[in-house]
């Protein structure tokens, strides 16, 4: 991303997962979804969605959600880097982004003595104009804090899903 390295451009969240690194990687992107279901992913208030990742470089990043018209699936990005079980990088764009607007989500998996440390870094927001609807009227520092808290909720949900899953 051209905006990488700009101060205040990254939302970041980290969680410890009580599974080995290979199993943690499977629970997140290959276990159907990187992030938990929730209204924060939705196109409209009240909708709930699931984000799915196709494995491998070039794989699609899709959001599936229910709306009044039924289930809707929207492509919201592509896999840029696929290095199981240590790292993946995703191009991420909201449905209301223009063709040239995109952000980047990097997910890092690091083995620890008690399982795996998962860190999500969502960068590129400096390239998205200040009045863009994706920012919900927030100035960049407040928006980055909001995104960091949102990603914190998502990685916490990953930790909770992993706790319900055997390490096999």
Buried (B, 14 or more C-beta within 10 A) or exposed (E): BEBBEBEEBBBBBBBBBBBBBBBBBBBBBBBEBBBBBBEBBBBEEEBBBBBBBBEEEEBBBBBBBBBEEEEBEEEBBBBBEBEBBEBBBBBBBBEEBEEEBBBBBBBBBBBEEEBBBBBBBBBBBBBBEEEBEBBEEBEBEEBBEBBBEBBBBBBEBBBEBBEEBEEE
